[in-house]
């Protein structure tokens, strides 16, 4: 579904670049419609500038965002009726920093994302580090944060 969101944006805008916030909003909307109970209250927050990425980077980022949001739905929102997912963007001279976060209980104690058996996290790490030459970090701060740094 996340790839289809990117392709829909490309075809509608007749462009080779994608707005990261708009793609994230559409992915969140699809996940809310298809993965959450109808009565679940999902609050979303978007902080920072809107950034535009080339279509290849945007496709990778859509897969990354999709996987991280699905992790929030599965782990942060289980047995809850409401939750928050946010995206904070920082634009540096040499990189974009994206922090996707939720307000769940955070990562389990002693959780090591490099040793986790999660195929989803392995895919995220591969896409960020190998395909986009970026850095990927998971940490706790009033929920789980996934920090992605992508060189400009």
Secondary structure, DSSP 4 states (H G I P E B T S, - for coil): -HHHHHHHHHHHHTSSEEEHHHHHHHHHHHHHHHHS-TT-EEEEEEES---EEEHHHHHHHHHHHHHHHHHIIIIISTT-SEEEEEEEEEE-SSEEEEEEEE-SS-SPTT--TTT---HHHHHHHIIIIIIS--EEEEEESSSEEEEEEEE-
